[in-house]
Amino acid sequence: RYGFPRPRRKIIAYGWELGFREVSELRRRAEVMQRQPLDGILFSLFYQGKARDEAFIHSTRLTDEEMAPVAEQLAAIRWTRFTDNFLVVKAGERFLDQGEPSRLDWFDDRQWDAICHNIRVLTRVAVAARCVGLGFDPEPYHAAVWNYDQAGSRAPQLHRDTRSFGEYAAMVRRRGAQYLQAIQSEMPTVRIFNLYQAVRLPPSELAETIYSLYPAFINGMLDVAGPEVTLIDGNEYGFSLLQRSDYTDAYVNVKERKLALIDPQNRDTYRRQVQVSVPIYLDDIFGSYANRRWVGTYLSPEVKRRLFEHKLFHALDAVDEYVWVYGERPAWFGEPRLPRWAVTSLQSIKQQVDQLRIQARPEDTDLIARVRERMEVRDREVAGLSPAQRATPRVSRPQATIRRRSVTIPPPQLDGRFDDRVWQQATALAEFQPLMYLIRDRRIVDTICRVMWDERFLYLGFDCREPRMVELKDVTESERRRNRTTIVLSESTAAQRFVRIDFSFQGQVGRLTRELGKAWVTQPDPPIEECRVVHRIDPGGWTAELRIAWTLLGGMPQPGDSRRATVSRLRSPWTEHDSWAPQIDPNLIDDALLGVWDFQP
């Protein structure tokens, strides 16, 4: 067959985990990070607790000397798989090292001399790090950057009453040219990965006001772009794209429709040197924290995987070079970690797209129909909720009746076995689920907690299955100790105070208390007569039998009382944290999500 290989498609990662990662940690973990099947990252400069990711630093002047330690750390990284990395700068942030700076003034030559000097310094750092370019986030957040008039909470430009919109547009265009000239003087082949150029399409009336001057800045960059400069439109509005035609439209939006915002004298440069990219929004797919906004909150695990692969396939097929995967909570390199299958999907879909030629592209119409149906469910559900309810996770609160030990049956003998008759009478809590802080849809291991009470003690029996028991022998003592079970219980039906007791796999016991909505406070270790635990190990897992005196738990409940509660299990070093009642935070502080224990008369 006649033809040539298609241009190589690349996948780069961006998100919160790369916005605050210390340069030293980036260097330390670079080799491990590059095990992921990505082609690069967009990362912010974060050094010794301070960010250096502002695009328009005008209140101070950076020096190469103060940035030298940063540059040296980055220069020492051996990039192998990650060939396309971008150092991110943000238009909407403020540089506060010298106190509260004055507002950005497009007409202040001294400010712009500092801005261009500083972006040259940062570009030199990017060169030292062997980045292919800079990432540019144009979002103003709460700052007045691109708007001429008042725009929501954003104040109008400083000289709004004395300078016309045309005068402002001309000056912003001039500054855009200065800005790119400063960058390309240090990196002639720079790639500017702009999360979105000119404006998001289709724009709202408010967006057009917020970004009214932004197209002038882009035109200024095009005025001076050298022949080896590449401007990449990240097309951020593409978070919501679903079917194949959506991705095709997104490409046309950038390549053709945005020409309405480009000076005719720059359109040849635009067509020649602007690339189209598109994002994948991980939070929306995975339903981070069961947030009611995300469609993934309403999808089954199987459909989430299909949706991720579907979006990735059509995104890779509809860009010039880059797809960027963006996550606020989901993480490729830290916690909360993406499911393992996301890595496998990334590899397989990339291979499929690399082999495509000019044949017809498949469309998963069944998946699209399912996702749209679930979107309608979400929209109907959210419409019927108050603003406060919309902010709560979409989870149900479990409830269990905790059986009281019969006086005719003796209490359990704590030996790590469950062969006492009393355990047959106990309430069994199963169906533990991963904390929503993690992005898993299913637990990996099984845990059952048996619960029983009498007038002196609360009894718990954890059966923790562990298919990797042999490997626990080889991990560090601190990692083994992290394997633990926990109970959280309110001290009364009012649920204003809570007790938490942690039971380490190694036998240590820790007790904490807290007030509603506040942090945990560590308490002295309880005496063994009030809190006793016995562990037993077998080839398939481990068990823990516990006896806790009511004096440690706020007092004995009255028969028929209800208390808020959960029990959980932390598994290490495999980073699994499962809870009987849904929880978000690993510290188990989500009061509103605790389950209910009804104490049997």
MIVEX-588543 format. One line per 10 residues: for each residue z, y, x negated of C-alpha. Coordinates in Angstrom, 2 decimals, decimal comma. Each point is the difference from the previous one (the first is absolute). Layout:
! MIVEX-588543
Z Y X  ...
//
This chain:
! MIVEX-588543
0,00 0,00 0,00  -0,76 3,48 -1,12  3,03 2,24 -0,38  2,85 1,15 -2,19  3,80 -0,41 0,03  1,73 2,35 2,38  2,20 2,72 -1,52  3,47 -1,35 -0,71  2,63 0,79 2,61  3,51 0,81 -1,19
3,39 -0,08 1,72  2,71 2,42 -1,09  3,57 0,29 1,27  1,95 3,09 0,99  3,27 0,53 1,85  3,62 0,97 -0,13  0,79 -2,60 -2,66  -2,36 1,79 -2,40  1,19 3,49 0,85  3,46 -0,28 -1,54
-0,38 -2,68 -2,65  1,38 1,16 -3,34  -2,55 0,10 -2,80  2,24 -2,26 -2,08  0,11 -2,56 2,81  -3,77 0,21 0,41  -0,36 -0,80 -3,68  2,55 -2,80 0,15  -1,53 -1,67 3,04  -3,70 0,67 -0,60
-0,75 -3,54 -1,15  1,65 -1,55 3,07  -1,57 2,55 2,35  -3,44 -0,92 -1,28  0,37 -3,53 1,29  -0,95 1,40 3,40  -3,76 -0,24 0,71  -0,46 3,77 0,06  -2,26 2,20 -2,09  2,40 2,90 -0,45
2,68 2,24 1,44  0,53 3,59 1,00  3,36 1,05 -1,43  2,12 3,13 -0,26  1,59 1,25 -3,19  3,73 -0,60 0,34  2,07 0,40 -3,14  3,79 0,00 -0,35  0,47 0,64 3,70  -2,45 2,90 0,19
-3,41 -0,01 1,62  -2,98 1,61 -1,71  -2,49 -0,52 2,78  -0,57 3,52 1,35  -3,61 1,13 0,00  0,71 3,74 -0,02  2,91 0,60 -2,41  0,16 3,79 -0,27  3,65 0,85 -0,69  0,18 -1,38 -3,54
-2,25 -1,17 -2,83  0,12 -3,59 -1,15  -0,42 -0,73 -3,69  -1,54 -2,93 -1,81  3,27 -0,34 -1,91  2,12 -0,56 3,10  -2,59 -2,40 1,43  -0,39 -1,90 -3,29  2,66 -2,67 0,81  -1,75 -0,67 3,32
-3,43 -0,20 -1,60  1,30 -2,33 -2,71  1,54 -2,36 2,53  -3,21 -0,16 2,03  -2,21 -0,30 -3,09  2,00 -3,09 -1,05  -0,93 -1,89 3,19  -2,60 -2,70 -0,53  -2,24 0,21 3,05  -2,03 -3,19 0,44
-0,78 -0,81 3,62  0,83 3,52 1,22  -3,06 1,80 -1,32  -0,13 2,84 2,54  3,27 1,95 0,13  0,52 3,53 1,33  2,81 2,47 -0,69  0,91 1,63 3,32  0,59 3,71 0,62  1,00 1,41 3,40
-1,00 3,32 1,53  2,96 0,32 2,32  2,90 -0,43 -2,39  1,97 2,73 -1,78  1,18 0,12 -3,59  3,69 0,88 0,02  1,14 -0,28 -3,63  0,21 3,79 -0,34  1,75 0,51 3,33  -1,70 0,76 3,30
-3,53 1,11 -0,94  -1,91 2,71 1,75  -2,69 -1,08 2,42  -3,43 -1,02 -1,19  -2,21 3,09 -0,09  -3,73 -0,58 -0,21  -0,50 3,59 -1,21  2,58 -0,10 -2,82  -1,86 -0,44 -3,29  3,21 -0,67 -1,91
0,90 -2,84 2,34  -3,43 -1,51 -0,38  0,06 0,29 -3,74  3,20 -2,07 0,07  -1,45 -2,45 2,54  -3,12 -0,65 -2,09  2,04 -0,26 -3,20  2,33 -2,55 1,62  -2,75 -2,16 1,47  -1,59 -0,14 -3,46
3,31 -1,26 -1,41  0,27 -2,64 2,73  -3,62 -1,02 -0,53  0,74 -0,54 -3,68  2,81 -2,31 1,05  -2,48 -1,88 2,20  -2,36 -0,30 -2,98  2,83 -1,37 -2,14  0,73 -2,54 2,76  -3,69 -1,02 0,01
-0,34 0,92 3,66  -3,51 0,36 1,38  1,02 3,15 1,81  2,43 1,82 2,25  1,08 -0,78 3,54  0,18 3,11 2,18  2,09 0,07 3,16  -1,04 3,14 1,92  2,58 -0,36 2,77  2,07 3,20 0,11
2,94 -1,72 1,71  2,13 3,03 0,98  -1,47 2,43 -2,50  -2,50 2,76 0,77  -2,85 -1,01 -2,32  -3,28 -0,13 1,87  0,72 1,82 3,28  -1,04 3,65 0,42  1,78 0,62 3,31  3,38 -1,29 1,13
-0,30 -3,78 0,46  2,98 -1,61 1,67  2,97 0,59 -2,32  -2,28 1,10 -2,83  0,04 3,75 -0,61  -3,28 1,90 -0,22  -1,36 0,91 -3,43  1,88 2,72 -1,87  -2,78 2,58 0,41  -1,09 -1,05 3,48
0,38 3,56 1,32  -2,00 1,66 -2,80  -2,57 -2,63 -1,02  -2,64 -1,42 2,32  -0,67 -3,71 0,41  -3,28 0,49 -1,89  1,81 1,59 -2,94  2,47 -2,86 -0,07  -2,75 -2,63 0,18  -1,84 1,62 -2,91
3,16 0,09 -2,12  0,97 -3,61 0,84  -3,50 -1,09 -0,99  0,37 1,83 -3,31  3,35 -1,73 -0,61  -1,50 -3,39 0,81  -2,60 0,60 -2,72  2,67 1,07 -2,50  2,10 -3,02 0,84  -2,75 -2,57 -0,60
-1,17 1,85 -3,13  3,51 -0,38 -1,40  0,03 -3,73 0,77  -3,46 -0,85 -1,28  0,59 1,99 -3,19  2,48 -2,78 -0,88  -1,77 -2,90 1,72  -3,78 0,57 0,39  -0,49 -3,32 1,80  2,92 0,53 2,37
0,13 -1,72 3,37  1,90 2,02 2,59  1,31 -2,41 2,61  0,59 2,36 2,91  1,88 -1,61 2,87  -2,31 2,00 2,28  -2,49 2,72 -0,83  -0,54 3,20 2,00  1,77 -1,27 3,15  0,70 -3,24 1,78
-2,68 -0,95 2,50  0,08 0,33 2,91  2,32 3,02 -0,34  2,39 1,30 2,61  0,27 3,72 0,72  3,33 0,09 -1,86  -1,48 -1,85 -2,99  -2,87 2,48 -0,19  2,59 2,80 -0,12  2,17 -1,73 -2,62
-3,02 -0,75 -2,21  -2,10 3,08 0,77  -0,29 1,02 -3,68  -0,24 -3,48 -1,47  -3,81 -0,39 0,27  -0,34 3,16 -2,13  2,07 -1,67 -2,73  -2,25 -3,08 0,09  -3,10 2,21 -0,21  1,50 1,70 -3,05
0,40 -3,38 -1,67  -3,59 -0,89 0,83  -1,17 3,33 -1,45  1,09 -1,06 -3,50  0,08 -3,81 0,08  -1,53 -1,34 -3,18  -2,63 -2,76 0,21  2,51 -2,74 -0,87  2,68 1,10 2,48  0,53 -2,19 3,06
1,73 1,25 3,15  1,32 -2,81 2,20  0,80 0,61 3,66  2,85 -2,36 0,88  -0,80 0,47 3,70  3,67 -0,25 0,99  -0,67 0,19 3,72  -1,44 -3,52 -0,41  3,49 -1,48 0,43  -0,90 -0,75 3,62
-3,46 -1,52 -0,52  -0,44 -3,38 1,66  -3,51 -1,30 0,58  -3,05 -0,05 -2,26  -1,64 3,00 1,64  3,18 2,05 -0,63  -0,41 -0,49 -3,74  -3,69 0,86 0,18  0,81 3,20 1,91  2,66 0,87 -2,56
-2,56 -0,24 -2,78  -2,43 2,20 1,89  2,77 2,52 0,73  0,52 0,59 -3,69  -3,59 -0,24 -1,18  -1,66 2,00 2,77  2,29 1,67 2,53  2,19 1,68 -2,60  -3,11 1,70 -1,35  0,63 2,56 2,77
2,93 1,17 -2,17  -1,96 0,00 -3,27  -2,01 3,02 -1,23  -3,73 -0,95 0,03  -0,20 0,81 -3,71  2,60 -2,70 -0,64  -1,39 -2,71 2,25  -2,10 -1,70 -2,68  3,08 -0,17 -2,24  2,03 -1,28 2,94
-2,49 -2,77 0,79  -0,30 -0,95 -3,65  3,63 0,13 -1,12  2,19 -0,64 3,05  1,03 -3,59 0,70  1,37 -1,39 3,25  3,22 -2,00 -0,01  2,11 -1,30 2,88  3,69 -0,99 0,33  1,89 -3,00 1,33
3,37 1,01 1,51  2,40 -2,86 -0,65  2,89 1,26 2,17  -2,20 0,02 3,10  -1,19 -3,55 -0,59  3,37 -1,49 -0,89  2,07 1,97 2,51  2,51 1,29 -2,54  3,55 0,06 1,38  -1,41 -1,09 3,38
-0,90 3,67 0,52  -1,52 0,47 3,45  -2,78 2,17 -1,45  -1,50 -2,83 -2,02  -2,38 -2,43 1,66  1,33 -2,74 -2,30  3,31 0,15 1,85  -1,84 -1,47 2,99  -2,01 -2,65 -1,87  0,75 -3,60 -0,90
0,11 -0,96 -3,70  -3,35 -1,76 0,30  -1,69 3,04 1,54  1,51 2,30 -2,64  -1,64 -2,07 -2,71  -3,32 -0,05 1,79  0,16 3,76 0,53  0,80 0,66 -3,67  -2,93 -2,15 -1,14  -2,34 1,47 2,62
0,78 3,59 -0,99  -0,23 -0,78 -3,69  -3,38 -1,70 0,38  -1,62 2,85 1,92  1,63 2,65 -2,18  -1,31 -1,56 -3,20  -3,43 -0,34 1,55  -0,16 3,67 1,07  1,01 1,97 -3,10  -1,76 1,16 -3,12
2,59 -1,44 -2,36  3,69 0,24 0,99  2,26 -1,24 2,79  3,59 1,22 -0,23  2,85 -1,98 1,56  2,86 2,27 0,99  3,54 -0,99 0,90  3,14 1,97 0,69  2,31 -3,00 0,37  -2,15 -3,01 -0,99
-0,16 -0,40 -3,78  -2,20 -1,86 -2,46  2,38 0,34 -2,94  3,51 0,37 1,39  1,89 -0,35 3,25  -0,68 -0,37 2,85  -2,62 -2,37 -1,34  -3,19 -0,77 1,90  -0,45 -3,60 1,19  -1,45 -2,29 -2,64
-3,02 -0,63 2,15  -0,99 3,67 -0,36  -0,77 -0,66 -3,67  -2,05 -3,09 0,84  -1,86 1,93 2,70  -0,78 2,79 -2,43  -1,55 -2,43 -2,45  -2,04 -1,96 2,52  -1,35 3,03 1,90  -1,00 1,74 -3,20
-1,96 -3,09 -1,05  -1,73 -0,14 3,38  -1,09 3,63 -0,19  -1,17 -0,34 -3,61  -2,40 -2,73 1,14  -1,46 1,96 2,91  -3,61 1,12 -0,06  -1,92 1,47 2,91  0,79 -2,65 2,60  1,70 0,79 3,30
3,75 0,52 -0,17  2,29 -2,10 2,20  2,14 1,72 2,63  3,21 -1,61 1,24  -0,32 1,04 3,63  2,92 -2,19 1,09  2,31 1,71 -2,49  -1,15 3,47 1,04  0,64 -0,85 3,66  3,48 -1,32 -0,81
0,95 3,03 -2,06  -1,23 2,41 2,67  1,91 -1,89 2,68  3,19 0,27 -2,06  -0,65 3,69 -0,58  -0,13 0,47 3,76  3,31 -1,87 0,33  1,50 2,29 -2,62  -1,31 3,16 1,65  1,30 -1,02 3,45
3,38 -0,98 -1,41  0,45 3,17 -2,06  -1,06 2,19 2,92  2,94 -1,29 2,00  2,60 0,69 -2,68  2,01 3,09 -0,83  -0,53 1,62 -3,42  3,26 -1,58 -1,22  -1,09 -3,45 1,20  -3,38 0,36 -1,68
1,77 0,47 -3,32  1,81 -3,34 0,29  -1,49 -3,24 -1,39  -1,70 -2,29 2,47  2,43 -2,90 -0,21  2,28 -1,80 2,39  3,76 -0,23 -0,59  1,23 -3,63 0,01  3,09 -1,08 1,88  2,16 -3,09 -0,43
3,12 -1,44 1,58  2,45 -0,93 -2,76  1,93 -3,07 1,06  3,76 -0,20 -0,32  1,50 -2,99 -1,76  1,69 -2,36 2,41  3,67 -0,54 -0,70  -0,66 -3,73 0,21  -2,36 0,12 -2,98  1,41 0,70 -3,49
-1,48 2,82 -2,11  -2,60 -0,95 -2,61  0,99 -1,32 -3,39  -1,78 2,39 -2,38  -1,98 -2,26 -2,30  -3,58 1,23 0,42  -0,86 -2,80 2,43  -0,59 0,31 3,72  1,27 -3,42 1,02  3,14 1,34 1,72
-0,03 -0,39 3,76  0,64 3,70 0,47  -3,43 0,94 -1,37  -1,67 -1,97 2,78  1,69 2,40 2,43  -1,00 3,17 -1,93  -2,69 2,51 0,93  -3,10 -0,52 -2,20  -1,89 3,13 -1,03  -3,49 -0,69 -1,29
-3,34 1,83 0,10  0,96 2,34 -2,83  -2,70 2,58 -0,69  -0,95 1,97 -3,13  1,39 3,51 -0,30  -2,56 2,54 1,15  0,39 1,70 -3,36  -2,05 -2,94 -1,25  -3,52 -0,40 1,35  0,19 -3,73 0,67
-0,82 -1,26 3,46  1,81 -3,30 -0,39  3,00 -1,30 -1,89  -0,77 -2,35 -2,86  3,18 -2,10 0,17  2,17 -1,13 2,91  3,59 1,07 0,56  2,40 -1,05 2,72  3,42 1,58 0,51  2,58 -1,74 2,18
2,69 2,26 1,45  3,35 -0,81 1,61  3,24 1,91 0,60  3,65 -0,49 0,88  3,01 2,28 0,19  0,39 0,18 -3,81  -3,43 -0,36 -1,58  -3,72 0,42 0,31  -1,79 -3,06 -1,41  -3,53 0,10 -1,41
-2,09 -2,88 -1,30  -3,23 0,92 -1,80  -2,63 -2,65 -0,67  -2,46 1,59 -2,44  -3,08 -2,07 -0,75  -1,49 0,68 -3,44  -3,15 -1,85 -1,14  0,34 1,46 -3,51  3,55 -1,08 -0,81  -1,05 -1,46 -3,37
-1,29 3,41 -1,13  3,35 1,67 0,70  1,42 -1,73 -3,08  -2,35 2,00 -2,22  0,57 3,49 1,39  2,61 2,40 -1,35  3,58 -0,03 1,21  -0,48 3,38 1,70  -3,05 -1,29 1,89  1,86 -3,11 1,16
2,85 2,17 1,17  -2,39 2,04 2,16  -0,47 -3,02 2,25  2,49 0,72 2,74  0,83 -0,06 3,68  1,42 2,96 1,90  1,68 0,77 3,29  0,01 3,47 1,59  2,30 0,42 3,01  1,27 2,98 1,94
3,79 0,23 0,10  0,02 0,52 3,77  -2,19 0,20 3,06  -0,35 3,75 -0,63  -1,99 -0,76 -3,18  1,20 3,09 -1,86  1,20 -1,85 -3,10  -1,61 -2,96 -1,75  1,07 -2,64 -2,50  -2,34 -1,73 -2,41
0,97 -3,02 -2,09  -2,34 -1,40 -2,67  0,35 -3,58 -1,23  -1,78 -0,68 -3,28  -1,59 -3,34 -0,74  2,24 -0,03 -3,09  3,17 0,38 2,08  0,72 3,74 -0,25  1,11 1,81 3,18  -0,42 3,74 0,66
1,23 2,02 2,96  -1,32 3,41 1,12  0,68 2,22 3,00  -1,62 3,06 1,47  -0,04 2,41 2,91  -2,94 0,15 2,39  -2,98 1,63 -1,70  1,69 0,25 -3,40  -0,27 -1,89 -3,29  1,95 -3,12 -0,92
3,30 0,43 -1,86  1,12 -2,83 -2,28  3,43 -1,43 0,77  2,34 -2,11 -2,18  -0,91 -3,68 -0,23  1,67 -1,86 2,88  2,68 -2,58 -0,81  -1,14 -3,60 0,15  2,35 -0,85 2,86  -1,78 2,61 2,14
-3,54 -0,67 -1,15  -0,94 -3,38 -1,41  -3,47 -1,34 -0,79  -1,15 -3,37 -1,32  -3,54 -0,65 -1,19  -1,78 -3,30 -0,41  -3,35 -0,59 -1,72  -2,49 -2,72 0,81  -3,60 -0,54 -1,22  -1,45 1,73 3,07
2,23 3,05 0,15  3,60 1,07 0,30  2,68 0,46 2,60  2,93 2,34 0,43  3,04 -0,52 2,24  2,03 3,15 0,63  3,26 0,88 1,67  0,75 3,71 0,53  3,29 1,29 1,41  -0,29 2,43 2,88
2,23 2,38 -1,92  -3,04 0,69 -2,23  -2,31 0,53 2,98  1,85 2,60 2,04  2,13 -2,42 1,95  -0,60 -2,94 2,28  -2,42 0,61 2,90  1,23 -0,46 3,51  -1,69 -2,82 1,85  -3,16 1,38 1,57
-0,28 2,89 -2,50  -3,37 0,89 -1,53  -0,49 1,21 -3,55  -3,06 1,09 -1,96  -0,89 -2,44 -2,76  -2,46 -1,68 -2,29  0,06 -2,63 -2,70  -2,49 0,04 -2,85  -1,11 -1,86 -3,09  -1,30 1,45 -3,26
-2,15 -2,28 -2,14  -0,63 0,73 -3,68  -2,00 0,28 -2,23  -2,64 -0,48 2,68  0,89 3,16 1,91  0,59 -1,26 3,48  2,60 1,60 2,26  0,22 -1,47 3,50  2,27 1,08 2,83  0,88 -1,43 3,39
-0,21 3,46 1,60  -2,93 2,22 -1,05  0,84 2,39 -2,80  -2,05 2,46 -2,03  2,19 0,99 -2,91  1,22 -2,64 -2,50  3,43 1,62 0,18  0,24 -1,10 3,64  0,76 3,47 1,35  -2,28 0,02 3,05
2,71 0,15 2,65  -2,34 0,30 2,96  -1,74 -3,25 -0,96  3,07 -2,21 -0,28  0,23 -2,91 2,38  2,75 -0,67 2,53  2,63 -2,72 -0,23  1,77 -0,82 3,25  3,27 -1,76 -0,75  0,52 -2,91 2,36
3,27 -0,04 1,93
//
